[in-house]
Amino acid sequence: MSWYSSIPSISMLDTWIKHNYNVLFHGRPGVGKTSMVFEAFEKQGWEKNVDYLYFSAATIDPWVDLIGVPSKTINDDGDEVLKLIRPDTIKNNTIKALFVDELNRSHKKVRNALMELIQFKSMNGLRFPNLEIIWAAVNPDDDDEMKFDVEKLDL
């Protein structure tokens, strides 16, 4: 893991994308973390909801937005079972990147689900065959001037 204390250049972002680096951006609100990520992805020719997904972590529902909601169905043996109905965006096999904004404002279940994505490129065993990178942005958790509901991340 590397820490940078300056804003990365566009060429650095391109290199991180080219080499499939997962990246965590850390900085005060309003410095341009989100805009920088969108610009880097668009420079690749990537289209939102086709090539990459954007999530605002503060509003993610881990079941509805990521894992899926249970639905009763009948299996091949005629037994009633639960099956997860996944969001359309998660079922999209063209996704190359995920960007999770304000990760340290998310629910613990969201952070746990993202750990599986980072480690295995899967969600509850459902593989993302084209997923290359996961980028996230966080606001400082130790800034007394800023009164945000943020958690310390276990890095």
C-alpha positions in Angstrom: 0.0 0.0 0.0 1.2 3.5 -0.9 0.2 6.8 0.6 0.4 10.0 -1.5 0.1 13.4 0.1 -0.6 15.3 -3.1 -3.4 15.2 -5.8 -2.5 12.5 -8.3 -2.0 13.5 -11.9 -4.3 12.2 -14.7 -1.4 10.1 -16.0 -1.0 8.5 -12.5 -4.7 7.7 -12.5 -4.4 6.2 -16.0 -1.5 4.1 -14.7 -3.5 2.8 -11.7 -6.4 1.9 -14.1 -4.0 0.2 -16.5 -2.5 -1.9 -13.8 -5.8 -2.7 -12.0 -5.0 -1.0 -8.8 -7.7 -0.6 -6.2 -7.5 2.9 -4.8 -8.8 4.7 -1.7 -8.9 8.5 -2.0 -8.7 10.4 1.2 -9.4 14.1 1.6 -11.6 16.9 2.9 -15.0 17.4 1.3 -14.9 19.6 -1.8 -11.4 18.9 -2.9 -12.5 17.1 -6.1 -12.0 13.4 -5.3 -15.3 12.4 -6.9 -14.8 14.6 -10.0 -11.3 13.3 -10.4 -12.5 9.7 -10.5 -15.3 10.5 -13.0 -12.8 12.2 -15.2 -10.4 9.3 -15.1 -13.1 6.8 -15.9 -14.5 8.9 -18.7 -11.0 9.3 -20.2 -11.0 5.6 -20.6 -14.2 5.9 -22.6 -16.2 4.2 -19.8 -19.8 4.9 -19.5 -21.6 5.1 -16.1 -23.9 2.1 -15.4 -22.4 0.3 -18.4 -18.6 0.2 -17.7 -18.6 1.4 -14.1 -20.9 1.8 -11.2 -21.1 4.8 -8.8 -22.5 4.4 -5.3 -22.9 7.0 -2.6 -22.0 4.9 0.4 -24.0 7.0 2.8 -27.2 5.9 1.1 -26.4 2.3 0.0 -28.8 -0.3 1.3 -26.6 -3.5 1.4 -29.4 -5.8 0.3 -31.3 -3.7 -2.2 -28.3 -2.1 -3.9 -25.7 -4.8 -3.6 -26.6 -8.3 -2.5 -30.2 -8.7 -3.6 -33.5 -9.2 -1.9 -35.0 -12.7 -1.1 -37.9 -14.0 -3.1 -39.7 -17.3 -2.6 -39.5 -19.7 -5.6 -39.9 -23.3 -6.4 -36.7 -25.3 -7.3 -36.4 -28.2 -9.7 -37.3 -30.7 -7.0 -40.6 -28.8 -6.3 -39.3 -27.4 -3.0 -39.9 -23.8 -1.9 -36.6 -22.0 -1.6 -35.4 -18.4 -1.3 -33.6 -16.9 -4.2 -31.9 -13.5 -4.3 -33.2 -11.1 -6.8 -30.2 -8.9 -7.7 -30.3 -5.3 -8.8 -30.0 -4.8 -12.6 -26.8 -2.9 -12.2 -25.1 -5.7 -10.2 -26.2 -8.3 -12.8 -24.4 -6.3 -15.6 -21.4 -8.4 -16.7 -19.8 -5.4 -18.5 -18.8 -3.6 -15.3 -15.0 -2.9 -15.2 -15.0 -0.6 -12.2 -16.9 0.4 -9.1 -16.5 3.7 -7.4 -17.9 4.0 -3.8 -18.0 7.6 -2.6 -17.9 8.4 1.1 -17.1 4.8 2.0 -16.6 5.6 5.7 -20.2 6.9 5.9 -21.5 3.4 4.9 -23.1 0.8 7.0 -20.8 -2.0 8.3 -22.6 -4.6 6.1 -21.8 -2.5 3.0 -18.1 -2.4 3.9 -18.1 -6.1 4.5 -19.7 -6.7 1.1 -17.1 -4.5 -0.6 -14.3 -6.6 1.0 -15.5 -9.6 -0.9 -15.6 -7.6 -4.1 -12.1 -6.3 -3.5 -10.7 -9.7 -2.6 -12.6 -12.1 -4.9 -14.3 -9.8 -7.5 -17.6 -11.4 -6.3 -20.7 -10.6 -4.3 -22.1 -13.6 -2.3 -20.3 -15.8 -4.8 -21.7 -14.1 -7.9 -18.5 -13.3 -9.9 -18.0 -10.1 -11.8 -16.1 -11.4 -14.8 -14.9 -8.0 -16.1 -14.4 -6.2 -12.8 -10.9 -4.8 -12.8 -10.8 -2.1 -10.1 -12.7 -0.8 -7.1 -12.0 2.8 -6.1 -13.4 4.5 -3.1 -13.3 8.0 -1.5 -13.4 8.9 2.2 -13.5 12.1 4.2 -11.2 12.5 7.2 -12.4 10.8 10.4 -10.3 13.0 12.7 -11.2 16.5 11.6 -13.0 18.2 14.5 -14.0 21.1 12.3 -16.0 18.9 10.0 -19.0 17.3 11.7 -19.6 14.3 9.4 -20.9 10.9 10.5 -17.9 8.9 9.5 -16.3 5.7 10.8 -12.7 4.9 11.0 -11.8 2.3 8.4 -9.8 -0.8 9.3 -7.0 -0.4 6.8 
